[in-house]
Amino acid sequence: MITADVRLILKRQQYETVGSHSRVKTCHWTKSDLRGEGGCYKSRFYGINSHQCIQMTPTFTCNNACVFCWRDLRYHTEPAMENGIDKPADIVEGTIEAQRRLLSGFGGNEKTPSEKFERAMAPQHVAISLDGEPTLYPKLAELVNEYRKRNFSTFVVSNGLLPERIEKLLEEPPTQLYISVDAPNEELFNVIDRPIIKNAWQGLVKTLGMLPKLREKMRTVLRFTLIKGMNMVYPGQWAQIIKMSQPMFVEVKAYMWVGMSRERLEQENMPLHDEVRQFALEIARHAGYRLVDEHEPSRVVLLMKEDFEGRVMKFD
């Protein structure tokens, strides 16, 4: 249940609440693309139109309390859905309407072409990754299906701690599944991700072992978040995670010193792009992958084992 004071905080942070447990927040890169200032790294790597992308979550809670999380963990780890589970179709319609409200001001922005604004009012992509852990919403597969019915591409980002929920996505596969991995071993995982459930590392390892099978139905990605002074160690262990899961893509990305994470970490914990690139090359060398692209503004590089034909999907 989102209390009134939390709703007010979220409103000030430009979140739109949908139903009882979902949220939408306009991504910085959506706004940037609308102003003609460039899109996100997903646009560069995978062909996503940033101005047509909804950033949402079907739950505001998480089963991790990551030290680098930019969210306010005071309510991020509290129980949700106490008033029942919202229907996937209602969430989809609600998020589309919320996105339109959030972007409505760009209709009068002199930097935004009218044609691009009209396209933004008809979104085609959804990143189910904004806040919380999406697999905690028990109807995630049905939610993906509801977006697909409306011709959306779907990017699901999960911490992988609930392999049984991940496996259910085989029934309604998203376009792309991200599994976030923030540590090369269990000891560092417990320090960095600070799970609030039992056997969290074992759940993640089981999910990673399932990825080769999932890859038959969806594009699979590992996202490594690098924190300088904490997890930029043991490139061989990071490589073992890649070998276990055999993802199509690996994104190696810098921790960004933003939001509430600034109360837990220092600015020095945010690696420079060159540092991310060099460590990614070390991982790639051990894993048999290679660096194929990078997006310096986001401090992220893309690794692949081989050039995946058609990796960039264009959406008109």
Order of alpha helices (4+ residues) and beta strands (2+ residues): alpha-beta-beta-alpha-alpha-beta-alpha-alpha-alpha-beta-alpha-beta-alpha-beta-alpha-alpha-beta-alpha-beta-alpha-beta-beta
